[in-house]
């Protein structure tokens, strides 16, 4: 991950001015993965279920956030993400 992506990831988890819907997706990820660090790692890792892109690369649109939220939900219920 390059410095720009790392900053975006850090901002995603620590910037309290993020939109509510984005903060909810982050909260869902932290709840599922158990720690902020594990959730951050997941957001920064390419995901086959998301078309081999990182969840981080998708959260800049409403549709992308929905795809990320759905992926976490599938993981929670034991489905392939």
Backbone torsions as a table, in degrees:
resi	resn	phi	psi	omega
1	UNK	NA	131.2	-179.6
2	UNK	-81.5	174.2	-176.1
3	UNK	-62.7	-37.0	-179.9
4	UNK	-64.7	-44.3	178.4
5	UNK	-65.9	-39.4	178.9
6	UNK	-63.2	-40.7	178.1
7	UNK	-64.3	-43.0	178.9
8	UNK	-61.2	-40.8	178.4
9	UNK	-65.2	-45.4	177.7
10	UNK	-61.2	-43.9	178.4
11	UNK	-61.8	-40.3	-179.6
12	UNK	-56.7	-39.1	-175.8
13	UNK	-93.0	-16.5	-173.0
14	UNK	-123.3	-12.4	-178.7
15	UNK	-85.7	109.0	-176.6
16	UNK	-73.8	-3.7	179.2
17	UNK	-93.7	5.3	177.8
18	UNK	-62.2	150.9	177.2
19	UNK	-59.3	151.1	-177.5
20	UNK	-55.2	-43.4	-177.3
21	UNK	-64.7	-32.7	177.1
22	UNK	-72.7	-41.7	177.6
23	UNK	-62.9	-33.1	177.5
24	UNK	-66.7	-41.6	178.5
25	UNK	-62.3	-42.7	178.1
26	UNK	-63.0	-43.4	179.7
27	UNK	-63.1	-40.0	177.4
28	UNK	-62.1	-42.5	179.4
29	UNK	-64.3	-45.2	179.6
30	UNK	-63.2	-41.5	178.7
31	UNK	-61.3	-45.9	-177.9
32	UNK	-68.6	-47.9	-174.9
33	UNK	-81.4	-14.2	172.7
34	UNK	92.8	-27.1	177.9
35	UNK	-143.5	158.0	176.4
36	UNK	-62.3	-42.0	-177.5
37	UNK	-63.4	-40.5	179.2
38	UNK	-68.9	-39.3	177.5
39	UNK	-64.5	-42.6	178.1
40	UNK	-61.0	-41.6	179.0
41	UNK	-60.8	-43.6	179.2
42	UNK	-63.6	-43.9	179.5
43	UNK	-61.6	-28.6	-177.3
44	UNK	-95.2	4.3	-177.2
45	UNK	-109.5	134.8	177.4
46	UNK	-57.4	140.8	-174.1
47	UNK	-125.3	118.0	-178.5
48	UNK	-59.5	-39.7	-179.4
49	UNK	-65.6	-16.7	178.2
50	UNK	-105.8	19.8	178.8
51	UNK	83.7	28.3	178.8
52	UNK	61.9	34.6	171.8
53	UNK	-120.2	165.7	178.0
54	UNK	-80.4	146.9	173.4
55	UNK	-56.0	-34.9	178.8
56	UNK	-56.4	-37.2	-177.2
57	UNK	-72.4	-12.1	-176.5
58	UNK	-101.0	-18.7	-169.4
59	UNK	-77.0	6.2	178.8
60	UNK	-87.0	-1.1	175.7
61	UNK	-130.5	157.2	177.6
62	UNK	-61.8	-42.6	179.3
63	UNK	-62.0	-41.9	178.8
64	UNK	-64.3	-42.7	177.5
65	UNK	-60.4	-39.8	178.6
66	UNK	-63.9	-41.2	177.9
67	UNK	-63.1	-41.0	178.9
68	UNK	-66.0	-45.5	178.4
69	UNK	-59.8	-43.7	178.6
70	UNK	-62.5	-38.2	179.1
71	UNK	-63.1	-42.8	178.1
72	UNK	-65.7	-40.4	178.3
73	UNK	-61.4	-42.8	177.7
74	UNK	-62.6	-40.3	176.6
75	UNK	-61.9	-44.8	-178.4
76	UNK	-57.7	-36.2	-176.2
77	UNK	-100.0	13.9	172.9
78	UNK	79.1	15.9	177.8
79	UNK	-92.6	162.5	177.1
80	UNK	-68.2	130.3	179.9
81	UNK	-94.1	NA	NA
